[in-house]
Amino acid sequence: MKPKLLLLTLTFLHLLTTTLNAQELKQKQLDYLSQHGIELIDSAKLYNEVLKDNGKVKMVAIFTNYCVGTPYLFKDITKMKEQFGDKMEYILCSSAPKKRMDDLVQVLKANNYTGKVYFIDPAQYKEKSDDRKKGFDFRNAICEPCRDEVIGTPYRIFFSTKSEVLFHGYSSRNDFEKMLTEYFSNE
């Protein structure tokens, strides 16, 4: 191999490796998430661990820290807990960029949320300038019927006890409480 070609190849490989590693979280960031009870998530983990049948319907919510709809997500979860009790489990998946993890923790504290929270793995779903893109890629990996919709946050996907998509979308366009009431009454 000619020296110039070898140098170009090595430079390309170095840049590719550096770019890929830049998406991954450093150990300090992983420790920070762990200290606050937040785990990394990707579609395989969601299906293999999180959506296991425990007799509960699961609401997966993809959200960002600063979306105007995020506070309503927490209010809706409180209402649903009162209405449906232990029939449901709530799984929040943050598409926030890794540089905004402090903000994520503050959002959870401000809303007194102590349930399951996951951070969408930036090594699997690349971070872009628009946080919704990471959430879009994650959502499309876990919900085939969702693929035709635009992404916005919070986006909710309800799974049956058999990990099948029941319904999905935005609370502003759907009356999820009515849909859930109907679903549970037919069970």
N, C-alpha and C positions, 0 to 999 in steps of 0.2 A: 504494500500500500504506500502510496506517495506520502511524504511527510505533511504536505498541506492538507490532503484529504484525511489523514489520520488526526491531525490537529482539529480540523473541523468536526470530525466525528466525535472526538473526545469532548470538545466544547459543547456540542449539541447534547450529548449524554449527560454532561454535568448540568446544563441548564434544565433539561428535562427532569432530572432527579431533584434538583433544587426546587423547581416549581411544584412537583408532586409532594415533596416533603413540607413545603410551605403551607399546604392545606391541612396537614395533620396537626393535631394538638400536641403541644409539648407536655412533658410530665407535670410541670408546675400547673398548667391549665387543667389537666385531668384531675390532679389533686384538689384544686379549687372547686371543681364541679362536684367531686365526691364529698368534700366537706359540707356541701350544701344539699346533699342527697339527690344530685342530678347525675344521670347516667347517659352515656353515648347511646345512640340508637341508629339502626339502619333497618332496611326492610326485612332482612333475614332474622335479626334479633326480634323484631316486632312479631313476626309469624311464629318463630320457634320458641320464644319465651313469654312474651307479653300477652299475646292473644290466646294463650292456652285456655281451654274450656274449664272455667271454674263456676259455671252456671250463671254468669253475669253477662249482660250486654255491655259492650265497651264503646265508649266514646273517645275517639282519637281526635284531638284538636291540634292543628298546626297553627302556630301563632308567632308573632314578633313582639318585641318588648314595647314598641312605641305606637302600634296601631291603635286608632281610636276605638276599635271594637274589642280590644283585649280586656279592659275592665268589665265589659258586659259578659265576656266569657266566664269570668269568675263569679259574677252574679248569677248567671244561668246555671252554673254548676251547683251553687248553693240551693237554688230553687229545685233543681232536679233531685238533689240529695233528699230534700224535704219531701218531694212528691213520690220518688221511686225507691227511696231507702237503699237497701243493699242489693237491689236487682241490677245495679249499674256500677261500672268501674270507669274512672276518668283517667285518661292518659294524655298528658300534655307534651307536645313535641315542639321545641323552640327552633325556629329557623334563623335566629339571631346570628350575626357574625361573631366569631370567636373573640374579637376585640371588644364586644359588648356584653361579656358574661357578667360583669358587675351589675349592669343594668337589669339583666335577667333575674338575678338574685333579689334585687331591689323590688322588681315588679311582683315577685312571689311574696315577699315580705309585706309589701304595701297592701296586698289583697288577702293576707293571712292564709295563703294556700300551703297546705302541708301534704298534699297528695303526690302521686307519681308524676315526676317531671323528667323529660329526656331532652337531650341536646342532639339535634340531627348532626350526625357525624360528617364533618367537612372533608374527611378523606374519601368518603363515599359519594357525597353530594357537594360538588365544588361550590365554594362561596363566590358570589358575583357582587357587583356593585349594588344589586337589588336583592335584598334578603329573601324576597318572595320566590326567587328562582330556585334557591336551595329547597325551600318548602314545596315548590312545584314539582321538582324532580323526585323528592321523597314521596309526595302524595301520589304521583303517577306510578311509582313503584309498588305502592301498597293498595291502590284502588283503581282497577281498570275502568269501571264506569265513570270515574271522576275525570278522565283524561280529556274529555271534550269541553270542560269548563275552564274558564280563566282562573288564575290563582289570586287570592286575596286572603287576608287573615282577619280574624281566625277562621279557618276552614275546618269543618267538623265531618267526621266519618263515623257512622255507627255500625258496629259489627255485632252479629249474632253470637250466641255461645259457640257456634260452629265456625267462627271466623269468616262468615259471609257478610258482605256489605248489605246492610239493611237500607240505609239512606245516607245522603251526604249533601254538603253544600254550606251555605251561609245562614245564620239565624235570621238575618234581615229578609231572606227570601223564603224561609221555611219555618213552619210552626213545629219544631222538634218535640216540644212537650206533648202536643196533640198526637203526633205520629207515634211517639213512645207509648202514650196511654192506649192508643189503638192496638199497637203491637202487643203490649203486655196483656190486654184484655182478650186477645185471640190465642194466647199461649196456653 
